[in-house]
Amino acid sequence: MERNASGLDDAAEDLAEIRTLLHEAEGQGIFSFAALRSPRVKLAGLLHDIGKTVTYATDQEGHIHFYHHPQAGVRWPRRL
């Protein structure tokens, strides 16, 4: 997917807004940036996408999709 300069500007604005919201949530005690660095969260992030290997599909326009990859990946960690 190509993005023009405006698209990149929009993405930067979106990320800035998300960061502001996360800082507000951290201030309210409902989110923690430190928790994102925990081994448990890192492992969850890795295992979240493991189901993509079996759900890879392309549509008629050539776009790639991974429908239901979280559900498909549930059984993989149990095998490990």
Number of C-alpha atoms within 10 A of each C-alpha: 3 6 10 8 9 9 11 12 12 13 13 12 12 12 12 12 12 12 12 12 12 16 16 13 14 14 11 10 9 10 14 14 11 8 11 12 10 10 10 11 12 13 10 11 12 10 16 17 16 19 21 19 12 13 17 13 13 11 8 6 6 8 9 11 13 16 14 13 18 16 14 18 19 15 12 11 12 7 6 5
